[in-house]
């Protein structure tokens, strides 16, 4: 097996880059395949404007989008867009999708993303089951494996079993991968990829899962909680806002990742890719050399000289805020604000299941009494699904009151088995709260994605940063 190209390690979130870069260089073992030719520079997208253009190509779907529309929707100059798209085409990431009907001049060429130019593995380690999916750049699942898992079998056995399933998945598909995203129950440290006391499995406390799996595979690995991964997948796909790919919004698309601010700055290579570190609509690039810093748009804009195009105004940030509640073998939440996953200062946000709502309630595996998780699972175990839904609704109402979110999405195998009951029960509690307070009822829906939603979200831990998505 040949090693993954070291060039493909530059796009994960800032907290992951050091380990990602180190892993491929130091490991003597590797995943099958090598990234070369088409997609060779995929993870070497150096600029936010390049990621912005690539994301618009992604959301345009197979219909594609013209360079003129790319310029209108990003605020970049046509020359800058031409340079960026030429680079993407040379790297095999973009291709022609046809031409628009002429309105009197030369027909405009329409460009699209090439989904098969790159792939990532998403791995969901549940307490009793392993799900692995292989996703292309558009997030489409092209292969899947699902096997029983005993999370309490020991770290060594779980890592080895997971690695074998990943290798089998990739070998059967015959493709190269950018890396592996892993999602499992928390709590854990997302930045370092280290597990804490996973509820019910204290033996995992302090285990460096990211490093262990990366060393075994010789590939970049990112680890996150299952709820965060699922929420990321929903945010990137636009499912939470009902937007989705290829929806055909006009200029001024409401972006959910906040990339619109601070993308201006002074250009360093003439393609309008200068970036502002603060917020603001994107400064005009400098037309002369020299290094300077200045304040602009409420933030610090750093200039490095060079021939200037216009800095990207970007698309405006969206206000999307939702909670994804996952009830399966445990209960947790993924929180999304402004389209980005909120992990908190220590990446521990979303331990929703362990809020105490009954002081003298049943003992939870976490050591507390009366946790929402313990009460929900106990009710389900007794066959009282309506009671479980009411308890989940009480916890959801606390969350809505605390965070003022726009939407509650439900997922997990327990919800999947009783979808109507949980939507009705949680919705009733939220409706009662709204009537008492004279506010609008927060809608409740079942999250799309089904049984593999977490695994698909895990793949986005590698894919989303390529498009400037998902990071707060």
N, C-alpha and C positions, 0 to 999 in steps of 0.2 A: 504494500500500500504506500502510495506517495503522500507526502505531507501537504496540508493546506497551504496555499500561498500566504506568506506573512503580510502581504499587502492588504489582506482582507480583514484586518483587525483594528480598523481605525474609526468605526462608527458607533460602537456601543456607547452607552451613557458614560459620563465622565467618571463615575464611581467604579466602572468595570474595566476601563481601558488598560490600566497598568497590568492587571492580571491577564486580560485577554492577550495583550501583546507578548507578555512573558511566556504564556502557556505554549503557544505554537513554536516559539523559538527553542524552548528548553526541553520539551517532551520528545521522547524517542519513538512514541507510538502515534498513529494518526488514523483519521478516517479515510475511507477510500476516496479516490479522485483528487484532482488538483484544479483550482480555479485558474483558468488561463483562457486567452482568446475572449470570447463573449463574456462579459461580466467581470473581467479581470480587475477592473478598478472599482467594483461595486461598493466596497466598504471604504474606498479612498475618496468618497465624495467630500471635498475639502470645505465646501461652503454651504451656508444655510440657503442661499439663493439656488444653488444646484439642487439641494434637497427639496426646496419649494417647488421648483419646476418638475422634478421627478414625481412629487406627490400629486400635482395637478394632472400629470400624465396617467398616474394610477387611478385617480378618481374619475377620469374621463372614460375609463374602460376601453372596450374594443372600438367604440365610435371614434375615439381620438380627439385631438384638440389642435388648433392651428397655432403657429408661432405668434401671430397677431393677438389672438386671445390670451395666450400665455403672457404676453407683454402687458396686456390690459389688466389681467387679474393679479399680476405680481407687482406692477409698477416699475418693472425693469424696462430699459430701452430695448427696442427691437434688435439692435446690434448685440446687446448682452444676451438676449434670449437665443439669438442665432448661434453665438459662441457656445453657450451652455448646451444647447440641443445637439450641436455638432459633436461636442465631446461625448454626450450620452450615446449618440448613434455610433461613434467610433468605438465605444466600449461595449457595444451590443445591447445597451439597456433600452434604447428607443429605436423605433422603426417607422417607416411611412405607413399610414393607414388609408391612403387614398387622397382625393382632392375635393375641395368644396366647389360647388357650382360657381362659375365665373359671374361677376356682376359688372363686367366691362373691362377687366384687366386680366392678368395671368391668374389662373385658378390657384387658390391657396392650398399648399400641402398640409395634410393633417398627420400628426404624429401620435403614436401610442406607446405605452410601456410594453416591453418584451418580458412577460412574466417568467418565461423559462430561463431567463438569463441568470437566475440565482434561486437558491432554495435554503430553507432553514428547517430544523427539526424542532417540534414542540413536544415536550414530555410532561405528562401529568402523572405524578406519583401520588395516588390516593392511598388510604390506609389498607385497602385490600385489592387494589387493581392498578395496573399500569396501562396508560394509553399513550401511544406515540404516533404523531402525524408528521408528514413531510409536506411543507407548504411552499408554493412558488412565491414570487415577488408580489403578486396580487393577493396573496393570502389564501389562495385556493388550495384545498387539500388534494394532493395527488397520490398519496399512499397513507395507509394507516395500519397499526398493529395494536391489539388489545390482549393482555394476558393477566391472569391472577397475580397478586403481589401481597406479600406479607411485610408490611413496613416495620414490624417488630423482629424480622429475621436477622437483623444486624446490619450495620452500615456496609461492611465489606460485601456481603451477599447481595444487598440491594443495588449497590453501585455496579457490581459485576453483571448482575442480571439486566439492569437498565442499559449498560453499555452494549451488551449482546443484542438486545432488541433494537437499539439505534443502528448498530452496524448492519443487522439483517434488513432493516427498513431501507437503508441507503443503498446497500448492495443490490437489493431486488429492483430498485428504481433506476439504478445505473447513473446517478447524478452526483455532482459535487455539492457540498453544503457550506454555508457561511458560518454555521455554528449550531449550538443546541441551547434552547431555552427550557428551563426546568421549573415546573410549578408544583408545589406541595403544601400541605397544611402548615400554618405558622404556629407560633411566632418564629421569625428568623430575621437575620440581618441581610437585607438585600444588597447593600453596598459591598460587603465582604463575602457574601455567599455562604455564611455560617448559620447553622440551625441553632435555635434555642430549645427550650423545653416543649417540643411538639406535644400537644395535648394527647395524653394516653401513651406517649412513647418518650419518656424522659431520658432514655439512653442515647438519644440523638443530640442532647444538649452539648453545644460546642463543636459539633462535627463540621469540618470545612467541606461541605458537599461540592461547591463549585470547583475548588481546587482538585479534589479527589477525582471527580468525573472528567475534568479537563485534562488531568494528567493521564488518565486511562484512555481517553479518546484522542488526545493530541489536537484538540480543537477548542475554539472559544466556547465558553459556557456562561450563561447568565441564570441566576436563581432568583425566584420571587415566590410570594405566597400565591396559592391557587386563586384566591379571590382577586388579587391585583392583576394576575395574568388575564383572567376572564374579563375584568373591567377594561383592561388595555385593549383587548381584542374588540370589545364592543365600541370603545371610543374611536379606534382607528377605522373600523368598518362603517361608522356612522349609524349603526343600528339603533343606538340609544336615542338619536335625534330624528330617526326615520329618514336619514339622508342617503346613506349607502353610496355605492359607486355609480358613476354614469348618470347622476341625477339631473345634470344639465343646468345647474345654477348659473346665473349670469355673473358679470363682474361684481366684485365685492362679496364673493363667497364667504360666508361666516365660518372662518376656521376655528376649530375647537382646540388648537394647540398653542395659541398665543404667539405664533411666529410673525404676526404682522408687525409687531413693535421692534424697533431697534435694528432693522435689517439694513439700514442705510450705510453710513460711514464712508470712508474714502476707499476707493477702489485700488486694489493692489496689482491686478493683472488685466485691467481694461474691459472686463466683462460685467462690471457692475456688481461684483460680489462683495464689495466692502461691507463690513458688518458693524453696526453700532451696538455697544454693550448695554445701552439703556433702552428706554422706550421711546416711542416717537415714530413718525411716519416714514423715516428713511431719508437721510440727507443726500444732497447731490454730491456725487463723487468729485474729488479734486481733479483739476486739469493740469496739475503740475506736480513735481516731485516734492520730497521733503517729508519729515516725520513730525506729527503734531497731535496733541490731544485737545479736545474741547468738549464743552457740555452742549448737548443738543437733545431736545424733546424730553427733558426730564432725566436723562441718563448720560453716562460718559461715552463719547464716541471716539474711538481710536483711529487715527489715520496713519497709513504707512506709505503714502505717496503713490506714484504711478499714474498712468493715463486714466482719466476718469470717464466712466459712463455714469449714468444716474443710479444711485443706490436704490435697492428694491424697497418700495413702499410696503410690499407684502399685502396679504389679505387680512382683513380685520379679524381680531380675536373674537371667538364665540363665547357665549355665556353658559354653555352646557354644563350642568351639574347633576349627577345622578349617583345612586348607590346600587351596587349589585350585591344582593344577599344570596349566599350560597349555602343551601341546606342539603347535605348529603350524609356522610358518616360523621360530620361535624357541622359547625355553623360559623360563618365569618362574613365579612363585608369587604368589597372593593369600592373605594371612593374616587370619584372623578369630578374635578373642578376645572372649568375652562377647557375641558377636553383632555386634561392631563391627569394621570393617576396621582393621587395624594398619598404619599407613603409616610410622611411625618419626619421629624428631625432625626429619629433613630430608625426609620423605615419600619416602625411597628404599628402604624395606623391600621385600623380596620379590624381589631380584635373584638368585633361586634358580639360574638356569641358569649362572651364572658362578662357582660354587664349583668349585675345582680338586680333582679326585679322581685325577688321573694326572699327575705332575709332568713327565714326558717325553712327554705325549700330543700329539695334533694341535693345530695353531695354531687358536685361536678368533678370530672377527671382533673380539672385544673386545681382543685383544692378548695374552691369556694362553694358556697351553697346558694341555690336559687338562681343560677345563671340561665339566661335565655336558652342556651344550647341544651343544657340538661333538661329543662322543662319541656322544650320542643321534642327532643328525642324520646323522652319518657312518654309523652302523649302519643307520639307515633307508634311506639312500641306497644301501647295499650289499644291501638286501633282507633284512637280518638283524634282523627286528622283535623276536624274542625277546631278542637281545642288547641292543637299544635299551631294551626293557622292564626288563632286569636293571640296566642303567646308571641308568635313571630311578629304579628301586627303591633303588639305593645312595644316591642323593641324597635320596630321600624318607626313608630310614632315618636319615640324618644329621639331617634336619629333625625327625623324631619324637623322636629322642634329645635334641635340643637344646631343643625347645619342649614336649614332652609333649602333643601335640595328640590329639584324640579321633577324627579322621576325615581321610582323604585322598581328595579328589575329583579326578578326571582329566578334562581337556577339551582342546579344540583339534582342528584338522582331522586331524593325524597320529594322535591317539588315536582319533578318530571312525572312521578307516579300518581300525583294528585293535583294536577295543574289548576283545575277549576276551583277546587276547594281552597287552595292557598291564595289564589288571586282574589277570590270572593272574601275570604276571611281577613286577609291583610288589608284589602281595600275597605272593608267595613269599619275596621278600627281607625284607619286614617280618615275615613269620611266622618266618623263621629267626632274626631278631634277637630276637623275643619269646621263642622257645624257649631261646636262649642266656641271656637275662636272667631267665627265669622270670616274665615279665609277660604281660598280655593282648595279643593281636594287634590292632593298629589296623586297622580295616576300610578297604577300598579300593573305591570305586565310581566309575562314570562319572557326571559331573555332568549333570543335566538341562539342557535349553536348546538343545542341538545347535549348529548352525552360527551361530545368531544370539544365543547366550547372552551374548557380550561386549557386543553392541549393546543388548540388553535391560538389562543391568547398567548401561550408560552412561546410559540414560534414568533409572535410579534415582538417579544423581548429582543430578538435579533433584527427583525425586519423593520419595525416602526422607526427606530432612529435613522435609518437610511432616508426616510421621508420627512425627517424633522418632527416626528409625531411621538406623543405619549409620555414625554418627560416633563415634569413640573419645573 
